């Protein structure tokens, strides 16, 4: 289980969002998901946190933007995701 706070901003029908959530689920990471499909307060919050965000997902670990799906998988590929999540590598 992750000790880090993980938040992910998503939209319906987004393959990249689904892929990112599947990776987090496979690592048994609890995360807060914000649906920004229809705009609204969650989209405004996402843009306040990351003004240059133009795509989803936008992923934050302990309030630090790590980027999107490709960035999440790059961290995993580099062996750095577990540490960012506060997990042991065997999780």
Residue pairs with C-beta under 8 A, 6 or more apart in sequence:
1 28
1 29
1 30
1 87
1 91
2 27
2 28
2 29
2 30
2 85
2 86
2 87
3 85
3 86
3 87
4 61
4 62
4 84
4 85
4 86
5 32
5 60
5 61
5 62
5 63
6 24
6 29
6 30
6 31
6 32
6 59
6 60
6 61
6 85
7 31
7 32
7 33
7 34
7 59
7 60
8 17
8 20
8 21
8 24
8 31
8 32
8 33
8 34
8 57
8 58
8 59
8 60
9 33
9 34
9 36
9 42
9 43
9 46
9 53
9 56
9 57
9 58
9 59
10 17
10 21
10 33
10 34
10 35
10 36
10 37
10 56
10 57
11 17
11 35
11 36
11 37
11 56
12 35
12 37
14 56
14 57
16 55
16 56
16 57
16 68
16 69
16 70
17 56
17 57
17 69
19 69
19 73
20 57
20 59
20 68
20 69
20 72
20 73
21 31
21 33
21 57
23 72
23 73
23 76
24 31
24 72
27 81
27 82
27 85
27 87
27 91
28 91
29 85
29 87
34 42
34 45
34 46
35 42
36 42
36 43
36 46
36 56
46 53
46 58
47 53
49 58
49 60
49 65
50 58
50 65
55 68
56 68
57 68
57 69
57 72
58 65
58 67
58 68
59 65
59 66
59 67
59 68
59 69
59 71
59 72
60 66
61 84
61 85
66 72
66 75
66 84
72 81
75 81
75 84
79 89
82 88
82 89
82 91
85 91
